[in-house]
Amino acid sequence: MIKLYREEQSPRADTLEAEFRDMVLGFERVIMEPGEALKMFGPGHSLPVLTNNERVVSGEGIRFYVKELRQLMHDWQAYQGDSCYVDEDGRVCFS
């Protein structure tokens, strides 16, 4: 699951949350202070930070990751209900 680590007051994190809601993408919000983030993620990351399994993204990397997520959600919504099968008479059916 995607986790958004953020400060309580953060316009950038607010924008990320709005994008996730727009994509209808589930995520967990974790409120923390910058010092906690430094201890947890190291000096290479600053809040807001996104994690998804082992992937950790912050800074400019967030923009590219959100673009990937948008494409994934687009593909998921476009193809999730499509199916094709051949019935017992050999006819191709779509539903």
VOPAPA-479741 format. One record per residue: residue number from 1; residue in one letter; chain; y, x, z of N, C-alpha, C, O in turn. Coordinates in Angstrom, 1 decimal, m for minus. Layout:
N
ATOM   seq   type   mol   nnorth    neast      nup   canorth   caeast     caup   cnorth    ceast      cup   onorth    oeast      oup
ATOM   NUM      A     A        Y        X        Z         Y        X        Z        Y        X        Z        Y        X        Z
...
END
This chain:
95
ATOM   seq   type   mol   nnorth    neast      nup   canorth   caeast     caup   cnorth    ceast      cup   onorth    oeast      oup
ATOM     1      M     A     m1.2      0.8      0.0       0.0      0.0      0.0      1.2      0.9      0.0      1.3      1.9      0.6
ATOM     2      I     A      2.3      0.4     m0.7       3.5      1.1     m0.7      4.3      0.9      0.6      4.3     m0.2      1.1
ATOM     3      K     A      4.8      2.0      1.1       5.6      2.0      2.3      7.0      2.5      2.0      7.1      3.5      1.3
ATOM     4      L     A      8.0      1.8      2.5       9.4      2.3      2.3      9.9      2.7      3.7     10.0      1.8      4.6
ATOM     5      Y     A     10.1      4.0      3.9      10.6      4.5      5.1     12.1      4.6      4.9     12.6      5.2      3.9
ATOM     6      R     A     12.9      4.0      5.8      14.3      3.9      5.6     15.0      3.8      7.0     14.5      3.5      8.0
ATOM     7      E     A     16.4      4.1      6.9      17.2      3.8      8.0     17.6      2.3      8.1     17.5      1.7      7.1
ATOM     8      E     A     18.0      1.9      9.2      18.3      0.4      9.4     19.5      0.1      8.4     19.4     m0.9      7.7
ATOM     9      Q     A     20.5      0.9      8.4      21.6      0.6      7.5     21.6      1.6      6.3     21.9      2.8      6.5
ATOM    10      S     A     21.2      1.1      5.2      21.0      2.0      4.0     21.2      1.2      2.7     20.2      0.5      2.4
ATOM    11      P     A     22.3      1.2      2.1      22.5      0.5      0.8     21.5      0.9     m0.2     21.0      0.0     m1.0
ATOM    12      R     A     21.1      2.1     m0.3      20.1      2.6     m1.3     18.8      1.9     m1.0     18.1      1.5     m1.9
ATOM    13      A     A     18.4      1.9      0.3      17.1      1.3      0.6     17.2     m0.2      0.4     16.2     m0.9      0.0
ATOM    14      D     A     18.3     m0.8      0.7      18.5     m2.3      0.4     18.3     m2.6     m1.1     17.6     m3.6     m1.4
ATOM    15      T     A     18.8     m1.7     m1.9      18.6     m1.9     m3.4     17.1     m1.8     m3.7     16.6     m2.5     m4.6
ATOM    16      L     A     16.4     m0.8     m3.1      15.0     m0.7     m3.4     14.2     m1.9     m3.0     13.4     m2.4     m3.7
ATOM    17      E     A     14.5     m2.4     m1.8      13.8     m3.6     m1.4     14.1     m4.8     m2.3     13.2     m5.6     m2.6
ATOM    18      A     A     15.3     m4.9     m2.8      15.6     m6.0     m3.7     14.9     m5.8     m5.0     14.4     m6.8     m5.6
ATOM    19      E     A     14.7     m4.6     m5.5      13.9     m4.3     m6.7     12.5     m4.7     m6.5     11.8     m5.3     m7.4
ATOM    20      F     A     11.9     m4.4     m5.4      10.5     m4.7     m5.1     10.3     m6.2     m5.0      9.3     m6.7     m5.5
ATOM    21      R     A     11.3     m6.9     m4.4      11.2     m8.4     m4.4     11.3     m9.0     m5.8     10.6     m9.9     m6.1
ATOM    22      D     A     12.2     m8.4     m6.6      12.3     m8.8     m8.0     11.0     m8.6     m8.8     10.7     m9.5     m9.6
ATOM    23      M     A     10.3     m7.5     m8.5       9.0     m7.3     m9.1      7.9     m8.1     m8.5      6.7     m8.0     m9.0
ATOM    24      V     A      8.1     m8.8     m7.4       7.1     m9.4     m6.6      6.0     m8.4     m6.2      4.8     m8.6     m6.4
ATOM    25      L     A      6.5     m7.3     m5.7       5.7     m6.2     m5.3      5.6     m6.1     m3.8      6.6     m6.0     m3.1
ATOM    26      G     A      4.4     m6.1     m3.2       4.2     m6.0     m1.8      4.5     m4.6     m1.3      4.2     m3.6     m2.0
ATOM    27      F     A      5.1     m4.5     m0.1       5.4     m3.2      0.5      5.6     m3.4      2.0      5.8     m4.5      2.4
ATOM    28      E     A      5.5     m2.3      2.7       5.8     m2.3      4.1      7.0     m1.6      4.4      7.2     m0.5      3.9
ATOM    29      R     A      7.9     m2.1      5.2       9.2     m1.5      5.6      9.0     m0.8      7.0      8.5     m1.4      7.9
ATOM    30      V     A      9.4      0.5      7.0       9.3      1.3      8.3     10.7      1.8      8.5     11.2      2.6      7.7
ATOM    31      I     A     11.3      1.4      9.6      12.6      1.8     10.0     12.5      3.1     10.9     11.7      3.2     11.8
ATOM    32      M     A     13.3      4.1     10.5      13.2      5.4     11.2     14.5      6.1     11.1     15.4      5.8     10.2
ATOM    33      E     A     14.7      7.1     11.9      15.9      8.0     11.9     15.6      9.2     11.0     14.5      9.6     10.9
ATOM    34      P     A     16.7      9.8     10.5      16.5     11.0      9.7     15.7     12.1     10.3     14.9     12.8      9.6
ATOM    35      G     A     15.9     12.3     11.6      15.1     13.3     12.3     13.6     13.1     12.3     12.8     14.0     12.2
ATOM    36      E     A     13.2     11.8     12.5      11.8     11.4     12.4     11.3     11.7     11.0     10.1     12.1     10.9
ATOM    37      A     A     12.1     11.4     10.0      11.6     11.6      8.6     11.4     13.1      8.3     10.4     13.5      7.7
ATOM    38      L     A     12.3     13.9      8.9      12.2     15.4      8.7     10.9     15.9      9.3     10.1     16.7      8.7
ATOM    39      K     A     10.5     15.4     10.5       9.3     15.8     11.2      8.1     15.2     10.4      7.1     15.9     10.3
ATOM    40      M     A      8.2     14.0      9.9       7.0     13.4      9.2      6.8     14.0      7.8      5.6     14.2      7.4
ATOM    41      F     A      7.9     14.1      7.0       7.7     14.5      5.6      8.2     15.9      5.3      7.9     16.4      4.2
ATOM    42      G     A      8.8     16.6      6.2       9.3     18.0      5.9     10.6     18.0      5.3     11.2     16.9      5.0
ATOM    43      P     A     11.2     19.2      5.1      12.6     19.3      4.6     12.7     19.0      3.2     13.9     18.8      2.7
ATOM    44      G     A     11.7     18.8      2.4      11.8     18.4      1.0     12.1     17.0      0.8     12.2     16.6     m0.4
ATOM    45      H     A     12.1     16.2      1.8      12.3     14.7      1.6     13.3     14.2      2.6     13.4     14.6      3.8
ATOM    46      S     A     14.1     13.3      2.1      15.1     12.6      3.0     15.0     11.1      2.7     14.6     10.6      1.7
ATOM    47      L     A     15.5     10.3      3.7      15.4      8.9      3.6     16.3      8.3      2.5     17.4      8.9      2.3
ATOM    48      P     A     15.9      7.3      1.8      14.7      6.6      1.9     13.5      7.4      1.3     13.7      8.2      0.3
ATOM    49      V     A     12.3      7.2      1.8      11.1      7.8      1.3     10.1      6.7      0.9      9.9      5.7      1.7
ATOM    50      L     A      9.4      6.8     m0.2       8.4      5.9     m0.6      7.1      6.6     m0.5      6.9      7.8     m1.0
ATOM    51      T     A      6.0      6.0      0.0       4.7      6.5      0.0      3.8      5.5     m0.6      4.0      4.3     m0.4
ATOM    52      N     A      2.7      6.0     m1.3       1.7      5.1     m1.8      0.4      6.0     m1.8      0.3      6.8     m2.6
ATOM    53      N     A     m0.4      5.7     m0.8      m1.6      6.6     m0.6     m1.1      8.0     m0.3     m0.3      8.2      0.6
ATOM    54      E     A     m1.5      9.0     m1.1      m1.1     10.3     m0.8      0.3     10.7     m1.5      0.8     11.7     m1.2
ATOM    55      R     A      0.8      9.8     m2.3       2.0     10.1     m3.1      3.2      9.9     m2.2      3.3      8.9     m1.5
ATOM    56      V     A      4.1     10.9     m2.1       5.4     10.8     m1.3      6.5     11.1     m2.3      6.6     12.1     m2.9
ATOM    57      V     A      7.5     10.2     m2.3       8.6     10.3     m3.3      9.9     10.0     m2.5     10.0      9.1     m1.7
ATOM    58      S     A     10.9     10.8     m2.8      12.3     10.6     m2.3     13.3     11.2     m3.3     12.9     11.8     m4.3
ATOM    59      G     A     14.6     11.0     m2.9      15.6     11.5     m3.8     15.6     11.0     m5.2     15.3      9.8     m5.4
ATOM    60      E     A     15.8     11.8     m6.2      15.8     11.4     m7.6     14.5     10.9     m8.0     14.4     10.2     m9.0
ATOM    61      G     A     13.4     11.4     m7.4      12.0     11.0     m7.8     11.8      9.5     m7.6     10.9      8.9     m8.3
ATOM    62      I     A     12.6      8.8     m6.7      12.4      7.4     m6.5     12.7      6.6     m7.8     12.0      5.7     m8.1
ATOM    63      R     A     13.8      7.0     m8.5      14.1      6.3     m9.7     13.0      6.3    m10.7     12.7      5.2    m11.3
ATOM    64      F     A     12.3      7.4    m10.9      11.2      7.5    m11.9     10.0      6.8    m11.4      9.3      6.1    m12.2
ATOM    65      Y     A      9.8      6.8    m10.1       8.6      6.1     m9.5      8.8      4.6     m9.6      7.8      3.9    m10.0
ATOM    66      V     A     10.0      4.1     m9.4      10.2      2.7     m9.5     10.1      2.2    m11.0      9.6      1.1    m11.2
ATOM    67      K     A     10.5      3.1    m11.9      10.3      2.8    m13.3      8.8      2.7    m13.6      8.4      1.8    m14.3
ATOM    68      E     A      7.9      3.6    m13.1       6.5      3.5    m13.2      6.0      2.2    m12.6      5.1      1.5    m13.2
ATOM    69      L     A      6.4      1.8    m11.5       6.0      0.6    m10.8      6.4     m0.6    m11.6      5.6     m1.6    m11.7
ATOM    70      R     A      7.6     m0.6    m12.2       8.0     m1.7    m13.0      7.1     m1.9    m14.2      6.7     m3.0    m14.6
ATOM    71      Q     A      6.7     m0.8    m14.9       5.8     m0.9    m16.0      4.4     m1.3    m15.6      3.8     m2.2    m16.2
ATOM    72      L     A      3.9     m0.8    m14.4       2.6     m1.3    m13.9      2.6     m2.8    m13.6      1.7     m3.5    m14.0
ATOM    73      M     A      3.7     m3.3    m13.0       3.8     m4.7    m12.7      3.9     m5.5    m13.9      3.3     m6.6    m14.0
ATOM    74      H     A      4.6     m5.0    m14.9       4.7     m5.7    m16.2      3.4     m5.9    m16.8      3.0     m7.0    m17.3
ATOM    75      D     A      2.6     m4.8    m16.9       1.3     m4.8    m17.5      0.4     m5.7    m16.7     m0.4     m6.4    m17.3
ATOM    76      W     A      0.4     m5.6    m15.4      m0.4     m6.4    m14.6     m0.2     m7.9    m14.8     m1.1     m8.7    m15.0
ATOM    77      Q     A      1.1     m8.3    m14.9       1.4     m9.7    m15.1      1.1    m10.1    m16.5      0.7    m11.3    m16.7
ATOM    78      A     A      1.2     m9.2    m17.4       0.9     m9.6    m18.8     m0.5     m9.8    m19.1     m0.9    m10.6    m19.9
ATOM    79      Y     A     m1.4     m9.0    m18.4      m2.8     m9.1    m18.8     m3.7     m9.6    m17.7     m4.9     m9.7    m17.9
ATOM    80      Q     A     m3.2    m10.0    m16.5      m4.1    m10.4    m15.4     m4.9    m11.6    m15.7     m6.0    m11.7    m15.2
ATOM    81      G     A     m4.4    m12.6    m16.5      m5.1    m13.8    m16.7     m5.8    m13.9    m18.0     m6.5    m14.9    m18.3
ATOM    82      D     A     m5.6    m12.9    m18.8      m6.2    m12.9    m20.2     m7.7    m12.5    m20.1     m8.1    m11.6    m19.4
ATOM    83      S     A     m8.5    m13.3    m20.8      m9.9    m12.9    m20.9    m10.5    m13.4    m22.2     m9.9    m14.3    m22.9
ATOM    84      C     A    m11.5    m12.8    m22.6     m12.2    m13.1    m23.9    m13.7    m13.1    m23.7    m14.2    m12.1    m23.0
ATOM    85      Y     A    m14.4    m14.0    m24.2     m15.8    m14.0    m24.1    m16.4    m14.6    m25.3    m15.8    m15.3    m26.1
ATOM    86      V     A    m17.7    m14.4    m25.5     m18.5    m15.0    m26.6    m19.4    m16.0    m26.0    m20.2    m15.7    m25.1
ATOM    87      D     A    m19.3    m17.3    m26.5     m20.2    m18.2    m25.9    m21.6    m18.1    m26.5    m21.9    m17.3    m27.4
ATOM    88      E     A    m22.6    m19.0    m26.1     m24.0    m18.8    m26.5    m24.2    m19.1    m28.0    m25.2    m18.7    m28.5
ATOM    89      D     A    m23.2    m19.7    m28.7     m23.3    m19.9    m30.1    m22.7    m18.8    m30.9    m22.7    m18.9    m32.1
ATOM    90      G     A    m22.2    m17.8    m30.2     m21.6    m16.7    m30.9    m20.1    m16.9    m31.2    m19.5    m16.0    m31.9
ATOM    91      R     A    m19.5    m17.9    m30.8     m18.1    m18.2    m31.0    m17.3    m17.4    m30.0    m17.6    m17.4    m28.8
ATOM    92      V     A    m16.2    m16.9    m30.4     m15.3    m16.2    m29.5    m14.3    m17.2    m28.9    m13.7    m18.0    m29.6
ATOM    93      C     A    m14.2    m17.2    m27.6     m13.4    m18.1    m26.8    m12.4    m17.4    m26.0    m12.7    m16.3    m25.5
ATOM    94      F     A    m11.2    m17.9    m25.9     m10.2    m17.3    m25.1     m9.8    m18.3    m24.0     m9.8    m19.5    m24.2
ATOM    95      S     A     m9.4    m17.7    m22.9      m8.9    m18.6    m21.8     m7.9    m17.9    m21.0     m7.3    m18.4    m20.1
END
